[in-house]
Amino acid sequence: MKLPCTLSHADGHWRARHASPTLGTVELSGSTREQVLTRMREELQYRIELCPCSGVSGDTVVLQVSEAPAGTG
């Protein structure tokens, strides 16, 4: 399952955000790009697998990352 995610970097922190009607809004931060994307993937996977309210099947999460302009995080 491909899910959109916006990634930004400011003040030494990486931030990722996802918002959808089925999985809700998720905003995470981390010290590295890889860390925040891994955490986002894991959180969305958790919501798909363990939240019956999502109505989404147990597909594997693939993030479609769009990067915000530098300094806008």
PyMOL Python script that loads the backbone (N, CA, C, O; Angstrom):
from pymol import cmd

cmd.read_pdbstr("""\
ATOM      1  N   MET A   1       0.843  -1.172   0.000  1.00  0.00           N
ATOM      2  CA  MET A   1       0.000   0.000   0.000  1.00  0.00           C
ATOM      3  C   MET A   1       0.892   1.240   0.000  1.00  0.00           C
ATOM      4  O   MET A   1       1.749   1.391   0.871  1.00  0.00           O
ATOM      5  N   LYS A   2       0.693   2.115  -0.963  1.00  0.00           N
ATOM      6  CA  LYS A   2       1.475   3.346  -1.059  1.00  0.00           C
ATOM      7  C   LYS A   2       0.760   4.455  -0.305  1.00  0.00           C
ATOM      8  O   LYS A   2      -0.417   4.725  -0.542  1.00  0.00           O
ATOM      9  N   LEU A   3       1.483   5.092   0.605  1.00  0.00           N
ATOM     10  CA  LEU A   3       0.907   6.152   1.421  1.00  0.00           C
ATOM     11  C   LEU A   3       1.780   7.402   1.334  1.00  0.00           C
ATOM     12  O   LEU A   3       3.005   7.306   1.404  1.00  0.00           O
ATOM     13  N   PRO A   4       1.157   8.575   1.181  1.00  0.00           N
ATOM     14  CA  PRO A   4       1.929   9.811   1.091  1.00  0.00           C
ATOM     15  C   PRO A   4       2.478  10.248   2.441  1.00  0.00           C
ATOM     16  O   PRO A   4       1.865  10.027   3.485  1.00  0.00           O
ATOM     17  N   CYS A   5       3.632  10.864   2.392  1.00  0.00           N
ATOM     18  CA  CYS A   5       4.306  11.342   3.592  1.00  0.00           C
ATOM     19  C   CYS A   5       5.107  12.588   3.212  1.00  0.00           C
ATOM     20  O   CYS A   5       5.808  12.594   2.200  1.00  0.00           O
ATOM     21  N   THR A   6       5.004  13.627   4.011  1.00  0.00           N
ATOM     22  CA  THR A   6       5.785  14.837   3.781  1.00  0.00           C
ATOM     23  C   THR A   6       6.939  14.858   4.769  1.00  0.00           C
ATOM     24  O   THR A   6       6.744  14.667   5.969  1.00  0.00           O
ATOM     25  N   LEU A   7       8.132  15.090   4.263  1.00  0.00           N
ATOM     26  CA  LEU A   7       9.343  15.079   5.072  1.00  0.00           C
ATOM     27  C   LEU A   7       9.945  16.482   5.082  1.00  0.00           C
ATOM     28  O   LEU A   7      10.030  17.138   4.044  1.00  0.00           O
ATOM     29  N   SER A   8      10.361  16.932   6.259  1.00  0.00           N
ATOM     30  CA  SER A   8      11.009  18.241   6.359  1.00  0.00           C
ATOM     31  C   SER A   8      12.182  18.158   7.317  1.00  0.00           C
ATOM     32  O   SER A   8      12.257  17.264   8.160  1.00  0.00           O
ATOM     33  N   HIS A   9      13.098  19.108   7.171  1.00  0.00           N
ATOM     34  CA  HIS A   9      14.288  19.147   8.012  1.00  0.00           C
ATOM     35  C   HIS A   9      14.533  20.586   8.433  1.00  0.00           C
ATOM     36  O   HIS A   9      14.685  21.467   7.587  1.00  0.00           O
ATOM     37  N   ALA A  10      14.572  20.826   9.731  1.00  0.00           N
ATOM     38  CA  ALA A  10      14.821  22.160  10.264  1.00  0.00           C
ATOM     39  C   ALA A  10      15.385  22.043  11.669  1.00  0.00           C
ATOM     40  O   ALA A  10      15.016  21.148  12.429  1.00  0.00           O
ATOM     41  N   ASP A  11      16.267  22.945  11.997  1.00  0.00           N
ATOM     42  CA  ASP A  11      16.845  23.008  13.346  1.00  0.00           C
ATOM     43  C   ASP A  11      17.459  21.674  13.785  1.00  0.00           C
ATOM     44  O   ASP A  11      17.423  21.333  14.967  1.00  0.00           O
ATOM     45  N   GLY A  12      18.019  20.923  12.835  1.00  0.00           N
ATOM     46  CA  GLY A  12      18.676  19.663  13.161  1.00  0.00           C
ATOM     47  C   GLY A  12      17.747  18.491  13.388  1.00  0.00           C
ATOM     48  O   GLY A  12      18.200  17.411  13.766  1.00  0.00           O
ATOM     49  N   HIS A  13      16.453  18.681  13.167  1.00  0.00           N
ATOM     50  CA  HIS A  13      15.475  17.606  13.363  1.00  0.00           C
ATOM     51  C   HIS A  13      14.762  17.296  12.062  1.00  0.00           C
ATOM     52  O   HIS A  13      14.463  18.192  11.272  1.00  0.00           O
ATOM     53  N   TRP A  14      14.497  16.029  11.850  1.00  0.00           N
ATOM     54  CA  TRP A  14      13.694  15.586  10.721  1.00  0.00           C
ATOM     55  C   TRP A  14      12.274  15.367  11.198  1.00  0.00           C
ATOM     56  O   TRP A  14      12.051  14.862  12.299  1.00  0.00           O
ATOM     57  N   ARG A  15      11.313  15.747  10.370  1.00  0.00           N
ATOM     58  CA  ARG A  15       9.905  15.561  10.711  1.00  0.00           C
ATOM     59  C   ARG A  15       9.193  14.923   9.530  1.00  0.00           C
ATOM     60  O   ARG A  15       9.464  15.255   8.376  1.00  0.00           O
ATOM     61  N   ALA A  16       8.283  14.005   9.825  1.00  0.00           N
ATOM     62  CA  ALA A  16       7.478  13.365   8.803  1.00  0.00           C
ATOM     63  C   ALA A  16       6.018  13.485   9.196  1.00  0.00           C
ATOM     64  O   ALA A  16       5.668  13.410  10.374  1.00  0.00           O
ATOM     65  N   ARG A  17       5.157  13.676   8.178  1.00  0.00           N
ATOM     66  CA  ARG A  17       3.723  13.826   8.443  1.00  0.00           C
ATOM     67  C   ARG A  17       2.924  13.061   7.397  1.00  0.00           C
ATOM     68  O   ARG A  17       3.211  13.123   6.201  1.00  0.00           O
ATOM     69  N   HIS A  18       1.929  12.349   7.867  1.00  0.00           N
ATOM     70  CA  HIS A  18       0.971  11.655   7.006  1.00  0.00           C
ATOM     71  C   HIS A  18      -0.415  12.003   7.517  1.00  0.00           C
ATOM     72  O   HIS A  18      -0.640  12.075   8.725  1.00  0.00           O
ATOM     73  N   ALA A  19      -1.346  12.217   6.592  1.00  0.00           N
ATOM     74  CA  ALA A  19      -2.740  12.447   6.980  1.00  0.00           C
ATOM     75  C   ALA A  19      -3.642  11.783   5.949  1.00  0.00           C
ATOM     76  O   ALA A  19      -3.494  11.996   4.745  1.00  0.00           O
ATOM     77  N   SER A  20      -4.573  10.979   6.437  1.00  0.00           N
ATOM     78  CA  SER A  20      -5.566  10.351   5.564  1.00  0.00           C
ATOM     79  C   SER A  20      -6.814  10.048   6.373  1.00  0.00           C
ATOM     80  O   SER A  20      -6.741   9.904   7.594  1.00  0.00           O
ATOM     81  N   PRO A  21      -7.967   9.948   5.703  1.00  0.00           N
ATOM     82  CA  PRO A  21      -9.206   9.646   6.422  1.00  0.00           C
ATOM     83  C   PRO A  21      -9.192   8.266   7.081  1.00  0.00           C
ATOM     84  O   PRO A  21      -9.792   8.089   8.142  1.00  0.00           O
ATOM     85  N   THR A  22      -8.518   7.286   6.471  1.00  0.00           N
ATOM     86  CA  THR A  22      -8.557   5.930   7.016  1.00  0.00           C
ATOM     87  C   THR A  22      -7.566   5.701   8.146  1.00  0.00           C
ATOM     88  O   THR A  22      -7.864   4.955   9.079  1.00  0.00           O
ATOM     89  N   LEU A  23      -6.386   6.330   8.085  1.00  0.00           N
ATOM     90  CA  LEU A  23      -5.359   6.081   9.099  1.00  0.00           C
ATOM     91  C   LEU A  23      -5.126   7.267  10.029  1.00  0.00           C
ATOM     92  O   LEU A  23      -4.356   7.160  10.984  1.00  0.00           O
ATOM     93  N   GLY A  24      -5.772   8.380   9.768  1.00  0.00           N
ATOM     94  CA  GLY A  24      -5.634   9.543  10.628  1.00  0.00           C
ATOM     95  C   GLY A  24      -4.377  10.335  10.318  1.00  0.00           C
ATOM     96  O   GLY A  24      -3.759  10.170   9.267  1.00  0.00           O
ATOM     97  N   THR A  25      -4.014  11.195  11.254  1.00  0.00           N
ATOM     98  CA  THR A  25      -2.832  12.035  11.106  1.00  0.00           C
ATOM     99  C   THR A  25      -1.722  11.494  11.984  1.00  0.00           C
ATOM    100  O   THR A  25      -1.930  11.191  13.159  1.00  0.00           O
ATOM    101  N   VAL A  26      -0.536  11.378  11.396  1.00  0.00           N
ATOM    102  CA  VAL A  26       0.639  10.920  12.128  1.00  0.00           C
ATOM    103  C   VAL A  26       1.743  11.947  11.892  1.00  0.00           C
ATOM    104  O   VAL A  26       2.064  12.267  10.747  1.00  0.00           O
ATOM    105  N   GLU A  27       2.320  12.459  12.968  1.00  0.00           N
ATOM    106  CA  GLU A  27       3.440  13.384  12.879  1.00  0.00           C
ATOM    107  C   GLU A  27       4.542  12.868  13.796  1.00  0.00           C
ATOM    108  O   GLU A  27       4.332  12.679  14.994  1.00  0.00           O
ATOM    109  N   LEU A  28       5.713  12.645  13.219  1.00  0.00           N
ATOM    110  CA  LEU A  28       6.836  12.102  13.973  1.00  0.00           C
ATOM    111  C   LEU A  28       8.087  12.925  13.721  1.00  0.00           C
ATOM    112  O   LEU A  28       8.209  13.595  12.696  1.00  0.00           O
ATOM    113  N   SER A  29       9.012  12.868  14.667  1.00  0.00           N
ATOM    114  CA  SER A  29      10.293  13.532  14.458  1.00  0.00           C
ATOM    115  C   SER A  29      11.418  12.588  14.863  1.00  0.00           C
ATOM    116  O   SER A  29      11.213  11.634  15.613  1.00  0.00           O
ATOM    117  N   GLY A  30      12.596  12.872  14.355  1.00  0.00           N
ATOM    118  CA  GLY A  30      13.755  12.040  14.653  1.00  0.00           C
ATOM    119  C   GLY A  30      15.036  12.782  14.335  1.00  0.00           C
ATOM    120  O   GLY A  30      15.014  13.869  13.757  1.00  0.00           O
ATOM    121  N   SER A  31      16.148  12.186  14.717  1.00  0.00           N
ATOM    122  CA  SER A  31      17.436  12.845  14.510  1.00  0.00           C
ATOM    123  C   SER A  31      18.019  12.588  13.130  1.00  0.00           C
ATOM    124  O   SER A  31      18.901  13.322  12.685  1.00  0.00           O
ATOM    125  N   THR A  32      17.533  11.541  12.438  1.00  0.00           N
ATOM    126  CA  THR A  32      18.005  11.264  11.077  1.00  0.00           C
ATOM    127  C   THR A  32      16.816  11.032  10.160  1.00  0.00           C
ATOM    128  O   THR A  32      15.720  10.693  10.606  1.00  0.00           O
ATOM    129  N   ARG A  33      17.054  11.220   8.878  1.00  0.00           N
ATOM    130  CA  ARG A  33      16.028  10.993   7.863  1.00  0.00           C
ATOM    131  C   ARG A  33      15.549   9.535   7.911  1.00  0.00           C
ATOM    132  O   ARG A  33      14.349   9.262   7.903  1.00  0.00           O
ATOM    133  N   GLU A  34      16.504   8.616   7.962  1.00  0.00           N
ATOM    134  CA  GLU A  34      16.164   7.199   7.973  1.00  0.00           C
ATOM    135  C   GLU A  34      15.341   6.821   9.197  1.00  0.00           C
ATOM    136  O   GLU A  34      14.398   6.036   9.106  1.00  0.00           O
ATOM    137  N   GLN A  35      15.709   7.392  10.347  1.00  0.00           N
ATOM    138  CA  GLN A  35      14.992   7.087  11.589  1.00  0.00           C
ATOM    139  C   GLN A  35      13.532   7.518  11.501  1.00  0.00           C
ATOM    140  O   GLN A  35      12.635   6.752  11.855  1.00  0.00           O
ATOM    141  N   VAL A  36      13.295   8.719  11.039  1.00  0.00           N
ATOM    142  CA  VAL A  36      11.920   9.221  11.011  1.00  0.00           C
ATOM    143  C   VAL A  36      11.091   8.481   9.961  1.00  0.00           C
ATOM    144  O   VAL A  36       9.903   8.247  10.180  1.00  0.00           O
ATOM    145  N   LEU A  37      11.686   8.109   8.829  1.00  0.00           N
ATOM    146  CA  LEU A  37      10.941   7.354   7.821  1.00  0.00           C
ATOM    147  C   LEU A  37      10.640   5.937   8.293  1.00  0.00           C
ATOM    148  O   LEU A  37       9.562   5.409   8.020  1.00  0.00           O
ATOM    149  N   THR A  38      11.574   5.325   8.994  1.00  0.00           N
ATOM    150  CA  THR A  38      11.344   3.987   9.549  1.00  0.00           C
ATOM    151  C   THR A  38      10.224   4.027  10.579  1.00  0.00           C
ATOM    152  O   THR A  38       9.339   3.171  10.575  1.00  0.00           O
ATOM    153  N   ARG A  39      10.263   5.012  11.452  1.00  0.00           N
ATOM    154  CA  ARG A  39       9.215   5.141  12.475  1.00  0.00           C
ATOM    155  C   ARG A  39       7.850   5.381  11.844  1.00  0.00           C
ATOM    156  O   ARG A  39       6.844   4.842  12.306  1.00  0.00           O
ATOM    157  N   MET A  40       7.815   6.194  10.783  1.00  0.00           N
ATOM    158  CA  MET A  40       6.551   6.470  10.101  1.00  0.00           C
ATOM    159  C   MET A  40       6.015   5.191   9.455  1.00  0.00           C
ATOM    160  O   MET A  40       4.832   4.877   9.588  1.00  0.00           O
ATOM    161  N   ARG A  41       6.869   4.465   8.767  1.00  0.00           N
ATOM    162  CA  ARG A  41       6.470   3.214   8.125  1.00  0.00           C
ATOM    163  C   ARG A  41       5.911   2.243   9.160  1.00  0.00           C
ATOM    164  O   ARG A  41       4.870   1.624   8.939  1.00  0.00           O
ATOM    165  N   GLU A  42       6.607   2.111  10.292  1.00  0.00           N
ATOM    166  CA  GLU A  42       6.166   1.200  11.347  1.00  0.00           C
ATOM    167  C   GLU A  42       4.833   1.620  11.956  1.00  0.00           C
ATOM    168  O   GLU A  42       3.978   0.774  12.217  1.00  0.00           O
ATOM    169  N   GLU A  43       4.648   2.911  12.183  1.00  0.00           N
ATOM    170  CA  GLU A  43       3.394   3.393  12.768  1.00  0.00           C
ATOM    171  C   GLU A  43       2.221   3.165  11.821  1.00  0.00           C
ATOM    172  O   GLU A  43       1.151   2.729  12.247  1.00  0.00           O
ATOM    173  N   LEU A  44       2.421   3.458  10.543  1.00  0.00           N
ATOM    174  CA  LEU A  44       1.341   3.246   9.585  1.00  0.00           C
ATOM    175  C   LEU A  44       1.035   1.761   9.412  1.00  0.00           C
ATOM    176  O   LEU A  44      -0.126   1.374   9.277  1.00  0.00           O
ATOM    177  N   GLN A  45       2.074   0.934   9.416  1.00  0.00           N
ATOM    178  CA  GLN A  45       1.870  -0.523   9.333  1.00  0.00           C
ATOM    179  C   GLN A  45       1.069  -1.014  10.533  1.00  0.00           C
ATOM    180  O   GLN A  45       0.166  -1.838  10.387  1.00  0.00           O
ATOM    181  N   TYR A  46       1.397  -0.511  11.710  1.00  0.00           N
ATOM    182  CA  TYR A  46       0.672  -0.864  12.940  1.00  0.00           C
ATOM    183  C   TYR A  46      -0.808  -0.492  12.812  1.00  0.00           C
ATOM    184  O   TYR A  46      -1.689  -1.284  13.143  1.00  0.00           O
ATOM    185  N   ARG A  47      -1.062   0.717  12.329  1.00  0.00           N
ATOM    186  CA  ARG A  47      -2.451   1.156  12.204  1.00  0.00           C
ATOM    187  C   ARG A  47      -3.228   0.314  11.209  1.00  0.00           C
ATOM    188  O   ARG A  47      -4.415   0.054  11.408  1.00  0.00           O
ATOM    189  N   ILE A  48      -2.576  -0.109  10.151  1.00  0.00           N
ATOM    190  CA  ILE A  48      -3.239  -0.954   9.150  1.00  0.00           C
ATOM    191  C   ILE A  48      -3.552  -2.329   9.734  1.00  0.00           C
ATOM    192  O   ILE A  48      -4.661  -2.838   9.569  1.00  0.00           O
ATOM    193  N   GLU A  49      -2.585  -2.928  10.413  1.00  0.00           N
ATOM    194  CA  GLU A  49      -2.732  -4.295  10.900  1.00  0.00           C
ATOM    195  C   GLU A  49      -3.587  -4.420  12.147  1.00  0.00           C
ATOM    196  O   GLU A  49      -4.334  -5.391  12.275  1.00  0.00           O
ATOM    197  N   LEU A  50      -3.505  -3.483  13.060  1.00  0.00           N
ATOM    198  CA  LEU A  50      -4.141  -3.661  14.360  1.00  0.00           C
ATOM    199  C   LEU A  50      -5.359  -2.790  14.626  1.00  0.00           C
ATOM    200  O   LEU A  50      -5.992  -2.911  15.675  1.00  0.00           O
ATOM    201  N   CYS A  51      -5.686  -1.927  13.699  1.00  0.00           N
ATOM    202  CA  CYS A  51      -6.859  -1.085  13.922  1.00  0.00           C
ATOM    203  C   CYS A  51      -7.982  -1.512  12.991  1.00  0.00           C
ATOM    204  O   CYS A  51      -7.971  -1.158  11.812  1.00  0.00           O
ATOM    205  N   PRO A  52      -8.955  -2.268  13.499  1.00  0.00           N
ATOM    206  CA  PRO A  52     -10.044  -2.722  12.636  1.00  0.00           C
ATOM    207  C   PRO A  52     -10.876  -1.564  12.103  1.00  0.00           C
ATOM    208  O   PRO A  52     -11.596  -1.720  11.117  1.00  0.00           O
ATOM    209  N   CYS A  53     -10.782  -0.406  12.744  1.00  0.00           N
ATOM    210  CA  CYS A  53     -11.569   0.740  12.302  1.00  0.00           C
ATOM    211  C   CYS A  53     -11.041   1.317  10.988  1.00  0.00           C
ATOM    212  O   CYS A  53     -11.757   2.057  10.314  1.00  0.00           O
ATOM    213  N   SER A  54      -9.787   0.988  10.609  1.00  0.00           N
ATOM    214  CA  SER A  54      -9.227   1.558   9.384  1.00  0.00           C
ATOM    215  C   SER A  54      -9.898   0.991   8.144  1.00  0.00           C
ATOM    216  O   SER A  54      -9.980   1.675   7.124  1.00  0.00           O
ATOM    217  N   GLY A  55     -10.378  -0.244   8.212  1.00  0.00           N
ATOM    218  CA  GLY A  55     -11.003  -0.863   7.064  1.00  0.00           C
ATOM    219  C   GLY A  55     -10.028  -1.169   5.936  1.00  0.00           C
ATOM    220  O   GLY A  55     -10.443  -1.436   4.809  1.00  0.00           O
ATOM    221  N   VAL A  56      -8.740  -1.132   6.234  1.00  0.00           N
ATOM    222  CA  VAL A  56      -7.704  -1.357   5.234  1.00  0.00           C
ATOM    223  C   VAL A  56      -7.121  -2.744   5.439  1.00  0.00           C
ATOM    224  O   VAL A  56      -6.966  -3.198   6.572  1.00  0.00           O
ATOM    225  N   SER A  57      -6.798  -3.419   4.339  1.00  0.00           N
ATOM    226  CA  SER A  57      -6.218  -4.760   4.451  1.00  0.00           C
ATOM    227  C   SER A  57      -4.793  -4.684   4.970  1.00  0.00           C
ATOM    228  O   SER A  57      -4.251  -3.588   5.114  1.00  0.00           O
ATOM    229  N   GLY A  58      -4.175  -5.825   5.255  1.00  0.00           N
ATOM    230  CA  GLY A  58      -2.842  -5.895   5.824  1.00  0.00           C
ATOM    231  C   GLY A  58      -1.719  -5.741   4.811  1.00  0.00           C
ATOM    232  O   GLY A  58      -0.720  -6.458   4.885  1.00  0.00           O
ATOM    233  N   ASP A  59      -1.864  -4.827   3.876  1.00  0.00           N
ATOM    234  CA  ASP A  59      -0.816  -4.578   2.892  1.00  0.00           C
ATOM    235  C   ASP A  59       0.442  -4.030   3.548  1.00  0.00           C
ATOM    236  O   ASP A  59       0.398  -3.477   4.647  1.00  0.00           O
ATOM    237  N   THR A  60       1.565  -4.194   2.855  1.00  0.00           N
ATOM    238  CA  THR A  60       2.826  -3.631   3.317  1.00  0.00           C
ATOM    239  C   THR A  60       2.882  -2.158   2.944  1.00  0.00           C
ATOM    240  O   THR A  60       2.519  -1.782   1.830  1.00  0.00           O
ATOM    241  N   VAL A  61       3.335  -1.327   3.871  1.00  0.00           N
ATOM    242  CA  VAL A  61       3.412   0.120   3.654  1.00  0.00           C
ATOM    243  C   VAL A  61       4.636   0.488   2.830  1.00  0.00           C
ATOM    244  O   VAL A  61       5.754   0.063   3.120  1.00  0.00           O
ATOM    245  N   VAL A  62       4.400   1.286   1.799  1.00  0.00           N
ATOM    246  CA  VAL A  62       5.469   1.900   1.019  1.00  0.00           C
ATOM    247  C   VAL A  62       5.194   3.395   1.049  1.00  0.00           C
ATOM    248  O   VAL A  62       4.138   3.847   0.605  1.00  0.00           O
ATOM    249  N   LEU A  63       6.152   4.165   1.578  1.00  0.00           N
ATOM    250  CA  LEU A  63       5.953   5.604   1.688  1.00  0.00           C
ATOM    251  C   LEU A  63       6.253   6.300   0.368  1.00  0.00           C
ATOM    252  O   LEU A  63       7.261   6.017  -0.279  1.00  0.00           O
ATOM    253  N   GLN A  64       5.374   7.209  -0.022  1.00  0.00           N
ATOM    254  CA  GLN A  64       5.607   8.098  -1.144  1.00  0.00           C
ATOM    255  C   GLN A  64       6.017   9.429  -0.521  1.00  0.00           C
ATOM    256  O   GLN A  64       5.173  10.222  -0.102  1.00  0.00           O
ATOM    257  N   VAL A  65       7.321   9.658  -0.469  1.00  0.00           N
ATOM    258  CA  VAL A  65       7.870  10.803   0.257  1.00  0.00           C
ATOM    259  C   VAL A  65       7.965  12.021  -0.640  1.00  0.00           C
ATOM    260  O   VAL A  65       8.516  11.964  -1.739  1.00  0.00           O
ATOM    261  N   SER A  66       7.417  13.121  -0.152  1.00  0.00           N
ATOM    262  CA  SER A  66       7.616  14.409  -0.799  1.00  0.00           C
ATOM    263  C   SER A  66       8.347  15.276   0.221  1.00  0.00           C
ATOM    264  O   SER A  66       7.986  15.294   1.398  1.00  0.00           O
ATOM    265  N   GLU A  67       9.356  15.982  -0.224  1.00  0.00           N
ATOM    266  CA  GLU A  67      10.169  16.778   0.685  1.00  0.00           C
ATOM    267  C   GLU A  67       9.709  18.225   0.693  1.00  0.00           C
ATOM    268  O   GLU A  67       9.547  18.844  -0.359  1.00  0.00           O
ATOM    269  N   ALA A  68       9.503  18.754   1.881  1.00  0.00           N
ATOM    270  CA  ALA A  68       9.151  20.150   2.042  1.00  0.00           C
ATOM    271  C   ALA A  68      10.391  20.997   1.782  1.00  0.00           C
ATOM    272  O   ALA A  68      11.511  20.520   1.968  1.00  0.00           O
ATOM    273  N   PRO A  69      10.213  22.228   1.362  1.00  0.00           N
ATOM    274  CA  PRO A  69      11.384  23.100   1.170  1.00  0.00           C
ATOM    275  C   PRO A  69      12.199  23.226   2.451  1.00  0.00           C
ATOM    276  O   PRO A  69      11.639  23.202   3.547  1.00  0.00           O
ATOM    277  N   ALA A  70      13.499  23.359   2.324  1.00  0.00           N
ATOM    278  CA  ALA A  70      14.411  23.445   3.477  1.00  0.00           C
ATOM    279  C   ALA A  70      13.971  24.544   4.439  1.00  0.00           C
ATOM    280  O   ALA A  70      13.617  25.650   4.033  1.00  0.00           O
ATOM    281  N   GLY A  71      14.004  24.201   5.734  1.00  0.00           N
ATOM    282  CA  GLY A  71      13.700  25.181   6.774  1.00  0.00           C
ATOM    283  C   GLY A  71      12.230  25.386   7.042  1.00  0.00           C
ATOM    284  O   GLY A  71      11.864  26.304   7.776  1.00  0.00           O
ATOM    285  N   THR A  72      11.357  24.542   6.458  1.00  0.00           N
ATOM    286  CA  THR A  72       9.921  24.718   6.689  1.00  0.00           C
ATOM    287  C   THR A  72       9.354  23.688   7.643  1.00  0.00           C
ATOM    288  O   THR A  72       8.135  23.541   7.728  1.00  0.00           O
ATOM    289  N   GLY A  73      10.213  22.963   8.373  1.00  0.00           N
ATOM    290  CA  GLY A  73       9.717  21.913   9.251  1.00  0.00           C
ATOM    291  C   GLY A  73       9.411  22.419  10.543  1.00  0.00           C
ATOM    292  O   GLY A  73       8.978  21.665  11.414  1.00  0.00           O
TER     293      GLY A  73
END
""", "prot")
cmd.dss("prot")
cmd.show_as("cartoon", "prot")
cmd.util.cbc("prot")
cmd.orient("prot")
